[in-house]
């Protein structure tokens, strides 16, 4: 049996362990991305009637009397500063919303906002009544 240089053996073991570690990290990142994608595509329907997603809806009281129109922010026309005025939306999320709008075209419905990284179901529930799509 041939005697192998001890330092060479240690290097081989070190690089092998590093390779295994990197493999686990890559697998975890891949699982995270797939899980995030699945969550976004299968997000539960948020109780938000489609007719209220339009910007031109007139609010009515319980007795059916017309109230003052509710002012909503259009996702397709809002500037970065307009988006930052919304609760829970800072400069980073405003930039992500605008970037998504520029890359994929205008939002078709308010629920499309769930695709934006950083906007989950809870944040969406708080924002939805203040937003519309034209």
VMD Tcl script that builds the backbone (N, CA, C; Angstrom):
set m [mol new atoms 402]
animate dup $m
set s [atomselect $m all]
$s set {name element resname resid chain x y z} {
  {N N UNK 1 A 0.842 -1.171 0.000}
  {CA C UNK 1 A 0.000 0.000 0.000}
  {C C UNK 1 A 0.890 1.238 0.000}
  {N N UNK 2 A 0.495 2.181 -0.813}
  {CA C UNK 2 A 1.267 3.400 -0.989}
  {C C UNK 2 A 0.964 4.404 0.119}
  {N N UNK 3 A 1.955 5.079 0.631}
  {CA C UNK 3 A 1.775 6.083 1.664}
  {C C UNK 3 A 1.443 7.411 0.986}
  {N N UNK 4 A 0.338 8.008 1.375}
  {CA C UNK 4 A -0.112 9.272 0.789}
  {C C UNK 4 A 0.323 10.407 1.704}
  {N N UNK 5 A 0.756 11.481 1.093}
  {CA C UNK 5 A 1.166 12.655 1.845}
  {C C UNK 5 A 0.002 13.111 2.741}
  {N N UNK 6 A 0.259 13.288 4.035}
  {CA C UNK 6 A -0.784 13.645 5.001}
  {C C UNK 6 A -1.443 14.978 4.663}
  {N N UNK 7 A -0.700 15.990 4.298}
  {CA C UNK 7 A -1.281 17.300 3.967}
  {C C UNK 7 A -2.162 17.205 2.716}
  {N N UNK 8 A -1.771 16.359 1.757}
  {CA C UNK 8 A -2.591 16.157 0.567}
  {C C UNK 8 A -3.916 15.507 0.956}
  {N N UNK 9 A -3.869 14.557 1.827}
  {CA C UNK 9 A -5.076 13.876 2.275}
  {C C UNK 9 A -6.016 14.853 2.994}
  {N N UNK 10 A -5.449 15.709 3.833}
  {CA C UNK 10 A -6.258 16.705 4.546}
  {C C UNK 10 A -6.909 17.663 3.554}
  {N N UNK 11 A -6.185 18.088 2.530}
  {CA C UNK 11 A -6.743 18.976 1.500}
  {C C UNK 11 A -7.889 18.311 0.750}
  {N N UNK 12 A -7.717 17.054 0.411}
  {CA C UNK 12 A -8.768 16.322 -0.298}
  {C C UNK 12 A -10.027 16.238 0.559}
  {N N UNK 13 A -9.870 15.935 1.825}
  {CA C UNK 13 A -11.016 15.841 2.730}
  {C C UNK 13 A -11.688 17.203 2.882}
  {N N UNK 14 A -10.871 18.259 3.034}
  {CA C UNK 14 A -11.414 19.605 3.197}
  {C C UNK 14 A -12.237 20.011 1.968}
  {N N UNK 15 A -11.704 19.788 0.778}
  {CA C UNK 15 A -12.419 20.153 -0.445}
  {C C UNK 15 A -13.658 19.283 -0.637}
  {N N UNK 16 A -13.594 18.048 -0.231}
  {CA C UNK 16 A -14.765 17.167 -0.325}
  {C C UNK 16 A -15.880 17.669 0.583}
  {N N UNK 17 A -15.513 18.031 1.826}
  {CA C UNK 17 A -16.512 18.555 2.748}
  {C C UNK 17 A -17.091 19.881 2.261}
  {N N UNK 18 A -16.235 20.731 1.686}
  {CA C UNK 18 A -16.717 21.999 1.142}
  {C C UNK 18 A -17.688 21.745 -0.009}
  {N N UNK 19 A -17.382 20.780 -0.844}
  {CA C UNK 19 A -18.282 20.449 -1.954}
  {C C UNK 19 A -19.626 19.953 -1.470}
  {N N UNK 20 A -19.607 19.099 -0.452}
  {CA C UNK 20 A -20.858 18.592 0.109}
  {C C UNK 20 A -21.655 19.742 0.727}
  {N N UNK 21 A -20.977 20.629 1.437}
  {CA C UNK 21 A -21.640 21.782 2.042}
  {C C UNK 21 A -22.280 22.656 0.968}
  {N N UNK 22 A -21.553 22.950 -0.083}
  {CA C UNK 22 A -22.095 23.776 -1.157}
  {C C UNK 22 A -23.276 23.099 -1.849}
  {N N UNK 23 A -23.215 21.804 -1.975}
  {CA C UNK 23 A -24.324 21.070 -2.561}
  {C C UNK 23 A -25.581 21.229 -1.710}
  {N N UNK 24 A -25.436 21.106 -0.385}
  {CA C UNK 24 A -26.585 21.286 0.497}
  {C C UNK 24 A -27.120 22.712 0.435}
  {N N UNK 25 A -26.245 23.704 0.367}
  {CA C UNK 25 A -26.678 25.095 0.269}
  {C C UNK 25 A -27.444 25.307 -1.032}
  {N N UNK 26 A -26.933 24.785 -2.134}
  {CA C UNK 26 A -27.606 24.941 -3.422}
  {C C UNK 26 A -28.967 24.254 -3.412}
  {N N UNK 27 A -29.038 23.079 -2.811}
  {CA C UNK 27 A -30.323 22.373 -2.743}
  {C C UNK 27 A -31.323 23.155 -1.896}
  {N N UNK 28 A -30.860 23.733 -0.801}
  {CA C UNK 28 A -31.744 24.530 0.054}
  {C C UNK 28 A -32.238 25.769 -0.661}
  {N N UNK 29 A -31.357 26.450 -1.390}
  {CA C UNK 29 A -31.759 27.637 -2.144}
  {C C UNK 29 A -32.769 27.261 -3.213}
  {N N UNK 30 A -32.538 26.145 -3.861}
  {CA C UNK 30 A -33.467 25.691 -4.891}
  {C C UNK 30 A -34.831 25.377 -4.289}
  {N N UNK 31 A -34.829 24.724 -3.135}
  {CA C UNK 31 A -36.101 24.424 -2.459}
  {C C UNK 31 A -36.812 25.698 -2.039}
  {N N UNK 32 A -36.063 26.689 -1.544}
  {CA C UNK 32 A -36.663 27.951 -1.123}
  {C C UNK 32 A -37.343 28.633 -2.301}
  {N N UNK 33 A -36.632 28.712 -3.425}
  {CA C UNK 33 A -37.196 29.369 -4.610}
  {C C UNK 33 A -38.450 28.642 -5.066}
  {N N UNK 34 A -38.403 27.323 -5.101}
  {CA C UNK 34 A -39.564 26.544 -5.532}
  {C C UNK 34 A -40.728 26.711 -4.551}
  {N N UNK 35 A -40.433 26.724 -3.255}
  {CA C UNK 35 A -41.481 26.907 -2.252}
  {C C UNK 35 A -42.115 28.281 -2.393}
  {N N UNK 36 A -41.295 29.309 -2.567}
  {CA C UNK 36 A -41.811 30.675 -2.729}
  {C C UNK 36 A -42.687 30.767 -3.966}
  {N N UNK 37 A -42.236 30.158 -5.060}
  {CA C UNK 37 A -42.995 30.181 -6.310}
  {C C UNK 37 A -44.336 29.474 -6.125}
  {N N UNK 38 A -44.320 28.333 -5.452}
  {CA C UNK 38 A -45.549 27.584 -5.210}
  {C C UNK 38 A -46.501 28.378 -4.333}
  {N N UNK 39 A -45.967 29.024 -3.298}
  {CA C UNK 39 A -46.819 29.826 -2.418}
  {C C UNK 39 A -47.477 30.965 -3.184}
  {N N UNK 40 A -46.720 31.601 -4.077}
  {CA C UNK 40 A -47.282 32.702 -4.839}
  {C C UNK 40 A -48.349 32.227 -5.809}
  {N N UNK 41 A -48.100 31.082 -6.451}
  {CA C UNK 41 A -49.052 30.593 -7.437}
  {C C UNK 41 A -50.294 29.985 -6.805}
  {N N UNK 42 A -50.166 29.478 -5.585}
  {CA C UNK 42 A -51.302 28.839 -4.927}
  {C C UNK 42 A -51.763 29.633 -3.716}
  {N N UNK 43 A -51.521 30.927 -3.721}
  {CA C UNK 43 A -51.935 31.758 -2.590}
  {C C UNK 43 A -53.450 31.686 -2.444}
  {N N UNK 44 A -53.924 31.588 -1.208}
  {CA C UNK 44 A -55.370 31.498 -1.009}
  {C C UNK 44 A -56.053 32.773 -1.483}
  {N N UNK 45 A -57.261 32.593 -1.954}
  {CA C UNK 45 A -58.027 33.742 -2.418}
  {C C UNK 45 A -58.316 34.648 -1.229}
  {N N UNK 46 A -58.022 35.903 -1.408}
  {CA C UNK 46 A -58.268 36.875 -0.358}
  {C C UNK 46 A -59.684 37.393 -0.552}
  {N N UNK 47 A -60.477 37.477 0.500}
  {CA C UNK 47 A -61.850 37.950 0.333}
  {C C UNK 47 A -61.872 39.402 -0.115}
  {N N UNK 48 A -61.899 39.595 -1.381}
  {CA C UNK 48 A -61.853 40.931 -1.963}
  {C C UNK 48 A -62.699 40.895 -3.222}
  {N N UNK 49 A -63.943 41.362 -3.160}
  {CA C UNK 49 A -64.830 41.267 -4.311}
  {C C UNK 49 A -64.253 41.959 -5.536}
  {N N UNK 50 A -64.337 41.334 -6.713}
  {CA C UNK 50 A -63.742 41.913 -7.908}
  {C C UNK 50 A -64.310 43.273 -8.273}
  {N N UNK 51 A -65.581 43.527 -7.963}
  {CA C UNK 51 A -66.156 44.818 -8.350}
  {C C UNK 51 A -65.540 45.979 -7.579}
  {N N UNK 52 A -64.938 45.718 -6.431}
  {CA C UNK 52 A -64.331 46.805 -5.676}
  {C C UNK 52 A -62.911 47.095 -6.136}
  {N N UNK 53 A -62.380 46.300 -7.078}
  {CA C UNK 53 A -61.036 46.536 -7.563}
  {C C UNK 53 A -60.994 47.667 -8.582}
  {N N UNK 54 A -62.148 48.065 -9.071}
  {CA C UNK 54 A -62.180 49.152 -10.047}
  {C C UNK 54 A -62.085 50.489 -9.330}
  {N N UNK 55 A -61.464 51.445 -9.964}
  {CA C UNK 55 A -61.248 52.744 -9.330}
  {C C UNK 55 A -62.493 53.628 -9.337}
  {N N UNK 56 A -63.464 53.325 -10.171}
  {CA C UNK 56 A -64.615 54.211 -10.320}
  {C C UNK 56 A -65.833 53.797 -9.496}
  {N N UNK 57 A -65.652 52.947 -8.509}
  {CA C UNK 57 A -66.773 52.492 -7.681}
  {C C UNK 57 A -67.153 53.583 -6.684}
  {N N UNK 58 A -68.448 53.813 -6.568}
  {CA C UNK 58 A -68.977 54.755 -5.592}
  {C C UNK 58 A -69.338 53.962 -4.347}
  {N N UNK 59 A -68.857 54.376 -3.210}
  {CA C UNK 59 A -69.171 53.679 -1.963}
  {C C UNK 59 A -70.624 53.948 -1.586}
  {N N UNK 60 A -71.270 52.947 -1.001}
  {CA C UNK 60 A -72.653 53.104 -0.545}
  {C C UNK 60 A -72.740 52.699 0.919}
  {N N UNK 61 A -73.697 53.278 1.599}
  {CA C UNK 61 A -73.908 52.925 3.003}
  {C C UNK 61 A -74.763 51.673 3.076}
  {N N UNK 62 A -74.993 51.183 4.286}
  {CA C UNK 62 A -75.808 49.979 4.462}
  {C C UNK 62 A -77.237 50.204 3.998}
  {N N UNK 63 A -77.712 51.438 4.083}
  {CA C UNK 63 A -79.082 51.738 3.653}
  {C C UNK 63 A -79.170 51.909 2.137}
  {N N UNK 64 A -78.031 51.827 1.449}
  {CA C UNK 64 A -78.027 51.947 -0.010}
  {C C UNK 64 A -77.803 53.370 -0.492}
  {N N UNK 65 A -77.652 54.311 0.444}
  {CA C UNK 65 A -77.423 55.699 0.070}
  {C C UNK 65 A -75.983 55.882 -0.392}
  {N N UNK 66 A -75.784 56.647 -1.445}
  {CA C UNK 66 A -74.441 56.870 -1.990}
  {C C UNK 66 A -73.620 57.731 -1.035}
  {N N UNK 67 A -72.411 57.310 -0.817}
  {CA C UNK 67 A -71.472 58.071 0.007}
  {C C UNK 67 A -70.478 58.772 -0.913}
  {N N UNK 68 A -69.597 59.534 -0.325}
  {CA C UNK 68 A -68.550 60.186 -1.118}
  {C C UNK 68 A -67.669 59.102 -1.745}
  {N N UNK 69 A -67.206 59.320 -2.969}
  {CA C UNK 69 A -66.364 58.312 -3.615}
  {C C UNK 69 A -65.100 58.052 -2.802}
  {N N UNK 70 A -64.721 56.792 -2.753}
  {CA C UNK 70 A -63.514 56.408 -2.039}
  {C C UNK 70 A -62.341 56.598 -2.993}
  {N N UNK 71 A -61.338 57.319 -2.539}
  {CA C UNK 71 A -60.187 57.552 -3.390}
  {C C UNK 71 A -59.220 56.386 -3.252}
  {N N UNK 72 A -58.927 55.749 -4.376}
  {CA C UNK 72 A -58.024 54.609 -4.387}
  {C C UNK 72 A -56.854 54.911 -5.307}
  {N N UNK 73 A -55.766 54.243 -5.045}
  {CA C UNK 73 A -54.551 54.427 -5.823}
  {C C UNK 73 A -54.496 53.384 -6.930}
  {N N UNK 74 A -54.338 53.834 -8.156}
  {CA C UNK 74 A -54.230 52.912 -9.284}
  {C C UNK 74 A -52.816 52.349 -9.341}
  {N N UNK 75 A -52.710 51.028 -9.308}
  {CA C UNK 75 A -51.398 50.379 -9.360}
  {C C UNK 75 A -50.679 50.650 -10.671}
  {N N UNK 76 A -51.412 50.867 -11.741}
  {CA C UNK 76 A -50.790 51.048 -13.054}
  {C C UNK 76 A -50.370 52.486 -13.332}
  {N N UNK 77 A -50.863 53.437 -12.526}
  {CA C UNK 77 A -50.494 54.836 -12.760}
  {C C UNK 77 A -49.722 55.456 -11.610}
  {N N UNK 78 A -49.580 54.745 -10.509}
  {CA C UNK 78 A -48.952 55.308 -9.313}
  {C C UNK 78 A -47.452 55.512 -9.496}
  {N N UNK 79 A -46.977 56.636 -9.011}
  {CA C UNK 79 A -45.533 56.899 -9.029}
  {C C UNK 79 A -44.907 56.253 -7.791}
  {N N UNK 80 A -43.605 56.312 -7.737}
  {CA C UNK 80 A -42.886 55.751 -6.580}
  {C C UNK 80 A -43.310 56.461 -5.295}
  {N N UNK 81 A -43.447 57.784 -5.352}
  {CA C UNK 81 A -43.830 58.559 -4.173}
  {C C UNK 81 A -45.254 58.212 -3.734}
  {N N UNK 82 A -46.164 57.993 -4.706}
  {CA C UNK 82 A -47.531 57.600 -4.362}
  {C C UNK 82 A -47.540 56.266 -3.634}
  {N N UNK 83 A -46.772 55.319 -4.143}
  {CA C UNK 83 A -46.724 53.993 -3.524}
  {C C UNK 83 A -46.126 54.044 -2.130}
  {N N UNK 84 A -45.138 54.902 -1.920}
  {CA C UNK 84 A -44.499 55.004 -0.607}
  {C C UNK 84 A -45.437 55.579 0.450}
  {N N UNK 85 A -46.494 56.250 0.036}
  {CA C UNK 85 A -47.457 56.797 0.994}
  {C C UNK 85 A -48.355 55.713 1.582}
  {N N UNK 86 A -48.394 54.566 0.947}
  {CA C UNK 86 A -49.208 53.463 1.453}
  {C C UNK 86 A -48.557 52.879 2.703}
  {N N UNK 87 A -49.353 52.436 3.667}
  {CA C UNK 87 A -48.763 51.862 4.891}
  {C C UNK 87 A -48.036 50.557 4.593}
  {N N UNK 88 A -46.826 50.448 5.085}
  {CA C UNK 88 A -46.045 49.225 4.907}
  {C C UNK 88 A -45.275 49.158 3.604}
  {N N UNK 89 A -45.339 50.205 2.788}
  {CA C UNK 89 A -44.598 50.229 1.523}
  {C C UNK 89 A -43.501 51.278 1.641}
  {N N UNK 90 A -42.278 50.819 1.562}
  {CA C UNK 90 A -41.134 51.726 1.599}
  {C C UNK 90 A -40.538 51.853 0.210}
  {N N UNK 91 A -39.373 52.473 0.113}
  {CA C UNK 91 A -38.753 52.678 -1.193}
  {C C UNK 91 A -38.431 51.376 -1.926}
  {N N UNK 92 A -38.019 50.361 -1.193}
  {CA C UNK 92 A -37.636 49.095 -1.838}
  {C C UNK 92 A -38.860 48.413 -2.446}
  {N N UNK 93 A -39.944 48.312 -1.680}
  {CA C UNK 93 A -41.148 47.678 -2.207}
  {C C UNK 93 A -41.765 48.504 -3.332}
  {N N UNK 94 A -41.713 49.823 -3.212}
  {CA C UNK 94 A -42.231 50.672 -4.286}
  {C C UNK 94 A -41.450 50.422 -5.574}
  {N N UNK 95 A -40.133 50.314 -5.458}
  {CA C UNK 95 A -39.309 50.023 -6.639}
  {C C UNK 95 A -39.633 48.649 -7.221}
  {N N UNK 96 A -39.878 47.651 -6.352}
  {CA C UNK 96 A -40.222 46.306 -6.827}
  {C C UNK 96 A -41.546 46.320 -7.582}
  {N N UNK 97 A -42.528 47.061 -7.087}
  {CA C UNK 97 A -43.831 47.146 -7.760}
  {C C UNK 97 A -43.671 47.788 -9.125}
  {N N UNK 98 A -42.923 48.870 -9.183}
  {CA C UNK 98 A -42.715 49.561 -10.461}
  {C C UNK 98 A -41.914 48.690 -11.415}
  {N N UNK 99 A -40.897 48.006 -10.904}
  {CA C UNK 99 A -40.085 47.123 -11.745}
  {C C UNK 99 A -40.939 46.000 -12.338}
  {N N UNK 100 A -41.806 45.418 -11.526}
  {CA C UNK 100 A -42.692 44.359 -12.019}
  {C C UNK 100 A -43.636 44.910 -13.083}
  {N N UNK 101 A -44.151 46.097 -12.856}
  {CA C UNK 101 A -45.070 46.730 -13.811}
  {C C UNK 101 A -44.369 47.027 -15.128}
  {N N UNK 102 A -43.116 47.462 -15.066}
  {CA C UNK 102 A -42.371 47.777 -16.293}
  {C C UNK 102 A -41.983 46.521 -17.063}
  {N N UNK 103 A -41.638 45.452 -16.351}
  {CA C UNK 103 A -41.202 44.217 -17.012}
  {C C UNK 103 A -42.354 43.425 -17.605}
  {N N UNK 104 A -43.471 43.338 -16.874}
  {CA C UNK 104 A -44.553 42.444 -17.266}
  {C C UNK 104 A -45.806 43.163 -17.736}
  {N N UNK 105 A -45.749 44.468 -17.849}
  {CA C UNK 105 A -46.925 45.204 -18.289}
  {C C UNK 105 A -47.814 45.577 -17.116}
  {N N UNK 106 A -48.939 46.208 -17.414}
  {CA C UNK 106 A -49.820 46.677 -16.347}
  {C C UNK 106 A -50.438 45.518 -15.563}
  {N N UNK 107 A -50.776 45.820 -14.321}
  {CA C UNK 107 A -51.452 44.840 -13.478}
  {C C UNK 107 A -52.849 44.604 -14.044}
  {N N UNK 108 A -53.274 43.362 -14.095}
  {CA C UNK 108 A -54.607 43.023 -14.583}
  {C C UNK 108 A -55.638 43.074 -13.456}
  {N N UNK 109 A -55.201 42.740 -12.243}
  {CA C UNK 109 A -56.080 42.782 -11.074}
  {C C UNK 109 A -55.215 43.104 -9.861}
  {N N UNK 110 A -55.845 43.557 -8.810}
  {CA C UNK 110 A -55.120 43.963 -7.602}
  {C C UNK 110 A -54.372 42.772 -7.008}
  {N N UNK 111 A -54.922 41.557 -7.141}
  {CA C UNK 111 A -54.298 40.357 -6.583}
  {C C UNK 111 A -52.934 40.068 -7.201}
  {N N UNK 112 A -52.639 40.633 -8.379}
  {CA C UNK 112 A -51.326 40.452 -8.999}
  {C C UNK 112 A -50.211 41.013 -8.130}
  {N N UNK 113 A -50.564 41.861 -7.194}
  {CA C UNK 113 A -49.574 42.446 -6.281}
  {C C UNK 113 A -48.915 41.372 -5.412}
  {N N UNK 114 A -49.565 40.228 -5.240}
  {CA C UNK 114 A -48.998 39.138 -4.441}
  {C C UNK 114 A -47.733 38.560 -5.069}
  {N N UNK 115 A -47.503 38.812 -6.335}
  {CA C UNK 115 A -46.315 38.305 -7.014}
  {C C UNK 115 A -45.067 39.072 -6.572}
  {N N UNK 116 A -45.243 40.290 -6.138}
  {CA C UNK 116 A -44.112 41.127 -5.732}
  {C C UNK 116 A -43.452 40.533 -4.498}
  {N N UNK 117 A -42.133 40.274 -4.543}
  {CA C UNK 117 A -41.442 39.757 -3.358}
  {C C UNK 117 A -41.553 40.759 -2.208}
  {N N UNK 118 A -41.938 40.271 -1.056}
  {CA C UNK 118 A -42.087 41.148 0.103}
  {C C UNK 118 A -43.538 41.485 0.401}
  {N N UNK 119 A -44.445 41.130 -0.491}
  {CA C UNK 119 A -45.860 41.373 -0.248}
  {C C UNK 119 A -46.530 40.016 -0.114}
  {N N UNK 120 A -46.865 39.683 1.112}
  {CA C UNK 120 A -47.539 38.423 1.386}
  {C C UNK 120 A -49.023 38.654 1.590}
  {N N UNK 121 A -49.749 37.595 1.931}
  {CA C UNK 121 A -51.193 37.714 2.098}
  {C C UNK 121 A -51.617 38.738 3.153}
  {N N UNK 122 A -50.893 38.802 4.267}
  {CA C UNK 122 A -51.284 39.732 5.332}
  {C C UNK 122 A -51.115 41.192 4.900}
  {N N UNK 123 A -49.976 41.510 4.313}
  {CA C UNK 123 A -49.750 42.878 3.842}
  {C C UNK 123 A -50.746 43.212 2.733}
  {N N UNK 124 A -51.022 42.229 1.881}
  {CA C UNK 124 A -51.975 42.459 0.802}
  {C C UNK 124 A -53.366 42.777 1.354}
  {N N UNK 125 A -53.794 42.068 2.400}
  {CA C UNK 125 A -55.115 42.333 2.990}
  {C C UNK 125 A -55.230 43.770 3.486}
  {N N UNK 126 A -54.124 44.297 4.006}
  {CA C UNK 126 A -54.158 45.680 4.494}
  {C C UNK 126 A -54.162 46.690 3.349}
  {N N UNK 127 A -53.490 46.350 2.244}
  {CA C UNK 127 A -53.351 47.290 1.129}
  {C C UNK 127 A -54.523 47.250 0.145}
  {N N UNK 128 A -55.131 46.097 -0.026}
  {CA C UNK 128 A -56.141 45.900 -1.071}
  {C C UNK 128 A -57.260 46.946 -1.081}
  {N N UNK 129 A -57.836 47.331 0.048}
  {CA C UNK 129 A -58.910 48.318 -0.005}
  {C C UNK 129 A -58.469 49.698 -0.496}
  {N N UNK 130 A -57.174 49.958 -0.494}
  {CA C UNK 130 A -56.668 51.270 -0.900}
  {C C UNK 130 A -56.213 51.301 -2.357}
  {N N UNK 131 A -56.280 50.141 -3.041}
  {CA C UNK 131 A -55.724 50.032 -4.380}
  {C C UNK 131 A -56.795 49.679 -5.401}
  {N N UNK 132 A -56.501 49.995 -6.632}
  {CA C UNK 132 A -57.371 49.610 -7.743}
  {C C UNK 132 A -56.507 49.436 -8.993}
  {N N UNK 133 A -57.124 48.909 -10.025}
  {CA C UNK 133 A -56.433 48.702 -11.294}
  {C C UNK 133 A -57.314 49.289 -12.382}
  {N N UNK 134 A -56.753 50.130 -13.203}
  {CA C UNK 134 A -57.507 50.718 -14.326}
  {C C UNK 134 A -56.934 50.246 -15.617}
}
mol reanalyze $m
mol bondsrecalc $m
mol representation Tube
mol addrep $m
